[in-house]
Amino acid sequence: MSKTFPRMGWIILVALLCVGLTILPACGGEGEGEGELPSEYIGSGALDGDGIPYNFFNDSNVRKGCCYAFNYPTYISSALYGQASQRGSPVVEGLYGYNPAASKYSYNITKARELFQTSGWGNLSAIGFKFTLLYNVGNLPRKTACELLAEGLFQVSPNFNVAIQPLAWPTILGKIFGTRDMPLYQIGWGADYAHADNFIVPFMHSQGVYSGFQGYGDAALDAQIQAAFEDPNPVTQLAKYYALQQRYYDDAPGIALSQPLARRYFTSHISGFQYNPVDPSYPCDIRVLLKANNVSCTVPYVNAGNFVEDTISELDSLDPAWGYDTASGQQVQFIYESLLAYNGTSVDTFVPRWLPAGRSTVRITPSASPPHWRQLQ
């Protein structure tokens, strides 16, 4: 069903914002603890009040304490202007497998303090620690998230000292996927396909895009993820996905922040908008949009025959292998044809955009390696 928004419409995006708690690579050297520190952001590298060990987040009480120390309501109201909903796991509303009653953490300094005081490292409230939070420069919501976590931890104990440092986005990405020297990092994920599997694998699989670099996951959990994906029974499959969402809450490998909302604006000269929660191109598929002079519209009709989009920033690149930022990615989608497109507003039916000579259909089949990639045939 086509929808036209001459002014504004609320959009529930299939996307997640999250803070990853990272188990850093071990120090090099002949013996345990010897050699160069794996990160400049963990202070002394020891639990002496001036740093944290590289494996600080191995302790589940530390991870859960961080989850309780984060002020979710203030983050959503201040950083995202109320245009988001808190989530308890990577699986967000709009995906098959989403559990609307999934467990989620609340802002509770008392519980956070209890967990830090009973951690496997000892009474951390008395010992204290120090580390640095990083965010990509210019990203105010992520800056706010860093400030709220630092403030929450200080409320737990004045011995918890967290510094905040901005870095360029390419540098942040290099640290997540290359040097792995950030004790915590913030990241988002948008859907490739409308299924819980597409969010669970990146955040929970041992080879996931993010969890793999966090040091989270193991063979047993990988098997659970695979079993859920391959289960042909909708009832038991849903139960498995609900269990995986509970597992994320229980393990607390990250602080699941929110599922953002967005607004899309069109003049009344534009019609034909089709909302698809998985389609990351903000104006939707421009091939279905229509532009004609609407005499009742108070906005002047200009640029006849052309669509003009106001993007969120300057483009970094139109190379699909390089344009990771949102502004570039949107334009790349308009330029490069994919094999398949979502069929209008549907998230589970597709239409071909391009077919080889002599072919009238495209079949999607699972691939065994790497896990959960899809092959087009």
C-alpha positions in Angstrom: 0.0 0.0 0.0 1.4 3.4 -1.0 1.5 6.2 1.5 2.0 9.9 0.8 3.4 12.1 3.6 3.1 15.7 2.5 4.5 16.9 5.8 5.8 14.3 8.3 5.4 10.7 9.2 6.8 8.6 12.1 8.9 5.7 10.9 9.9 2.7 13.0 13.3 1.8 11.6 14.6 -1.8 11.8 17.8 -0.6 13.3 19.6 -0.9 16.7 22.0 1.3 18.6 24.3 -0.5 21.0 27.4 -0.2 23.2 29.7 -3.2 22.9 31.8 -4.3 25.9 35.0 -5.7 24.6 37.4 -8.3 25.8 40.7 -6.9 24.6 43.5 -9.1 23.1 45.9 -10.3 25.7 49.2 -8.5 26.4 52.2 -9.7 24.5 55.4 -10.9 26.2 57.0 -14.0 27.7 54.7 -14.3 30.7 51.2 -13.4 31.7 50.8 -9.6 32.0 54.2 -8.9 30.5 54.8 -6.9 27.4 53.2 -3.8 25.9 49.6 -3.0 26.9 47.0 -3.9 24.3 45.4 -0.5 24.6 46.2 3.1 25.5 42.6 3.5 26.8 42.8 1.2 29.8 45.1 3.3 32.0 47.7 1.4 33.9 46.3 -1.9 32.5 45.9 -3.2 36.1 43.2 -3.1 38.7 45.0 -0.6 40.9 42.5 2.3 40.7 44.3 3.8 37.7 43.2 1.4 35.0 41.5 -1.9 34.1 42.9 -5.2 33.0 42.6 -6.1 29.4 40.0 -8.8 30.3 38.1 -6.6 32.7 34.8 -7.3 30.9 35.1 -11.1 31.3 33.3 -10.6 34.5 29.5 -10.8 34.1 28.8 -8.6 37.1 30.9 -5.8 35.6 29.0 -6.0 32.3 25.6 -6.1 34.1 26.7 -3.3 36.4 27.4 -1.1 33.3 24.0 -2.0 31.9 22.3 -0.8 35.1 24.5 2.3 35.4 23.2 3.7 32.0 20.4 6.2 32.1 18.2 5.0 29.2 15.3 7.5 29.7 17.6 10.5 29.6 19.5 9.1 26.6 16.3 8.7 24.6 14.9 12.0 25.7 18.1 14.1 25.4 20.2 12.4 22.7 17.4 11.2 20.5 14.7 13.8 21.4 12.3 11.1 22.4 12.3 9.5 19.0 13.4 6.0 20.0 12.4 3.0 22.1 14.6 1.0 24.5 15.3 -2.5 23.5 16.7 -5.4 25.5 18.6 -7.4 22.9 19.7 -7.0 19.3 16.4 -8.2 18.0 14.2 -5.1 17.3 10.6 -4.5 16.5 9.7 -5.2 12.9 11.7 -8.4 12.6 10.4 -11.9 12.6 11.4 -13.4 15.9 11.1 -10.1 17.9 9.9 -10.6 21.5 7.9 -7.6 22.7 8.2 -8.8 26.3 11.9 -9.4 26.2 13.9 -8.6 29.4 15.7 -5.3 29.4 17.8 -3.4 31.9 16.7 -0.3 33.7 18.6 2.6 35.1 19.3 1.5 38.7 22.3 2.7 40.5 21.6 0.6 43.6 21.7 -2.7 41.6 24.7 -1.5 39.7 26.6 -0.8 42.9 25.6 -4.3 44.3 27.0 -6.0 41.2 30.3 -4.0 41.1 30.8 -4.7 44.9 30.3 -8.5 44.3 32.3 -8.9 41.1 34.9 -11.5 40.5 37.5 -8.8 40.8 36.5 -8.0 44.3 34.7 -4.9 45.7 35.3 -2.6 42.7 33.5 0.3 44.5 36.4 0.4 46.9 39.2 -0.5 44.5 38.1 1.8 41.7 39.1 1.8 38.0 39.8 4.1 35.1 39.4 3.8 31.3 38.5 6.0 28.3 35.3 5.9 26.2 35.6 6.8 22.6 33.0 8.1 20.1 33.2 9.4 16.5 33.6 13.2 16.5 30.5 15.1 15.6 28.1 12.3 16.6 26.2 14.0 19.5 24.0 11.0 20.5 27.1 8.9 20.9 28.8 11.7 22.8 25.8 11.9 25.1 25.8 8.1 25.6 29.4 8.3 26.7 28.7 11.1 29.1 25.7 9.3 30.6 27.6 6.1 31.2 30.5 8.0 32.7 28.1 9.9 35.0 26.2 6.7 36.0 29.5 4.9 36.9 30.6 7.9 39.0 27.2 7.7 40.8 28.0 4.1 41.6 31.3 5.0 43.1 33.5 8.2 42.9 36.4 5.8 42.4 35.1 5.0 38.9 36.8 7.5 36.6 35.8 7.4 32.9 37.4 9.8 30.4 35.7 10.6 27.0 37.6 11.2 23.8 36.4 11.9 20.3 38.1 10.3 17.2 37.4 10.4 13.5 34.9 7.8 12.3 37.5 5.9 10.1 39.8 5.7 13.1 37.0 4.3 15.2 36.2 1.6 12.5 39.9 0.8 12.4 39.9 0.2 16.1 36.8 -2.0 16.0 37.8 -4.2 13.2 41.6 -3.8 13.2 43.5 -2.9 16.4 40.7 -3.9 18.8 42.0 -1.6 21.4 38.8 0.1 22.6 37.4 -1.2 25.9 33.9 -0.2 24.8 32.5 1.1 21.5 29.2 2.2 20.1 27.8 0.9 16.9 24.5 0.6 15.0 23.0 -2.1 12.7 20.4 -1.8 10.0 18.6 -4.8 8.6 19.7 -6.7 5.5 16.6 -8.9 5.7 13.7 -8.8 8.1 14.6 -11.7 10.3 16.0 -12.0 13.9 18.9 -14.0 12.4 20.2 -10.9 10.7 20.6 -9.1 14.0 21.5 -12.1 16.3 24.5 -13.2 14.1 26.3 -9.8 14.1 25.9 -9.3 17.8 26.0 -12.9 19.2 27.8 -15.3 16.9 31.4 -16.0 17.6 32.2 -14.9 14.1 29.7 -12.1 14.1 30.6 -8.7 12.6 30.7 -7.1 16.1 30.6 -10.0 18.6 33.5 -11.7 16.9 35.7 -8.6 17.6 34.3 -8.3 21.2 35.4 -11.8 22.0 31.8 -12.9 22.7 30.3 -16.2 21.7 31.3 -19.8 21.6 30.6 -23.0 19.6 27.6 -24.0 21.8 25.9 -20.6 21.2 26.8 -20.7 17.5 24.9 -24.0 17.4 21.9 -22.5 19.1 21.8 -19.7 16.6 22.1 -22.1 13.7 19.4 -24.3 15.1 17.0 -21.4 15.4 17.6 -20.3 11.9 17.1 -23.8 10.4 14.0 -24.8 12.5 11.1 -25.3 10.0 8.5 -25.1 12.7 7.4 -21.5 13.3 6.3 -22.2 16.9 9.5 -23.9 18.1 11.6 -21.5 16.0 10.0 -18.5 17.7 10.7 -20.1 21.1 14.4 -20.5 20.2 14.6 -16.8 19.1 13.0 -15.7 22.4 15.5 -17.9 24.3 18.4 -16.2 22.4 17.1 -12.8 23.3 17.0 -13.8 26.9 20.5 -15.2 26.6 21.7 -11.8 25.4 20.1 -10.2 28.5 21.6 -12.8 30.8 25.1 -12.5 29.3 25.0 -8.7 28.9 27.8 -8.6 26.2 26.6 -5.1 25.3 24.4 -2.3 26.4 21.4 -2.4 24.0 20.5 1.2 23.8 17.5 1.8 21.6 15.7 1.4 18.3 15.5 4.8 16.7 12.5 6.4 15.0 12.9 8.8 12.1 10.9 11.4 10.1 10.8 11.6 6.4 9.7 14.9 4.8 8.3 15.4 1.3 6.6 18.4 -0.4 3.1 17.8 -1.6 4.5 17.6 -5.1 5.9 14.2 -4.3 3.7 11.1 -4.2 4.0 7.3 -4.3 6.0 6.8 -1.1 6.1 3.2 0.0 7.3 2.6 3.6 9.5 -0.5 4.1 11.1 -0.7 7.5 14.1 -2.7 6.2 14.9 -0.4 3.3 17.7 1.9 4.5 17.4 4.5 1.7 15.6 7.3 3.5 13.4 8.6 0.6 12.5 5.0 -0.3 13.0 3.5 -3.7 13.0 6.6 -5.9 11.8 4.4 -8.9 8.3 4.4 -7.4 8.1 8.1 -6.5 6.2 10.5 -8.7 6.7 14.3 -9.0 4.1 16.6 -10.4 3.0 20.2 -9.8 0.5 20.3 -6.9 -1.1 23.7 -7.2 -2.4 23.5 -3.7 1.1 23.1 -2.2 2.5 26.3 -0.7 6.1 25.2 -1.6 7.1 26.4 -5.1 7.4 23.7 -7.7 11.0 23.7 -8.9 13.4 21.2 -10.6 10.8 19.6 -12.8 11.7 16.0 -13.6 14.3 15.8 -10.8 14.2 14.7 -7.2 16.4 16.7 -4.8 17.3 15.2 -1.5 18.7 16.9 1.5 21.2 14.4 2.9 22.5 14.3 6.5 26.1 15.2 5.5 28.6 15.5 2.7 29.3 12.2 0.9 32.6 10.4 1.6 32.5 8.2 -1.5 30.3 6.7 -4.2 32.5 3.6 -4.2 30.3 0.8 -2.6 33.4 -0.8 -1.1 34.3 2.4 0.7 31.1 4.4 1.3 30.3 3.1 4.8 28.7 6.3 6.1 25.0 6.7 5.8 25.0 9.7 3.4 27.2 7.9 0.9 25.4 4.6 1.3 22.0 6.1 0.5 23.3 7.5 -2.8 25.2 4.3 -3.7 21.8 2.5 -3.5 20.3 4.8 -6.1 23.2 4.4 -8.5 24.0 0.7 -8.3 21.3 -1.9 -9.1 20.9 -4.8 -6.7 19.7 -8.2 -7.9 16.6 -8.0 -5.7 14.4 -5.4 -4.2 11.7 -5.6 -1.5 8.3 -5.8 -3.1 6.9 -2.4 -2.1 6.0 -2.4 1.7 6.6 -6.1 2.1 9.5 -7.4 4.1 9.2 -11.0 3.1 8.5 -10.9 -0.7 10.9 -9.7 -3.4 11.0 -8.6 -7.0 14.0 -9.0 -9.3 15.8 -5.9 -10.5 18.1 -7.7 -12.8 18.2 -11.2 -14.1 20.7 -13.1 -16.3 19.7 -13.9 -19.8 17.2 -16.7 -19.9 16.4 -16.5 -16.2 12.9 -15.6 -14.9 13.5 -16.2 -11.2 16.1 -15.8 -8.5 16.4 -18.3 -5.7 18.1 -17.5 -2.3 19.7 -20.4 -0.5 21.7 -20.5 2.7 25.5 -20.8 2.5 27.4 -23.0 5.1 30.5 -20.8 5.2 30.8 -18.0 6.2 27.9 -18.5 8.6 24.6 -17.1 7.5 25.7 -15.5 4.3 23.1 -16.0 1.5 23.8 -17.1 -2.0 21.8 -15.9 -5.0 21.3 -18.5 -7.7 
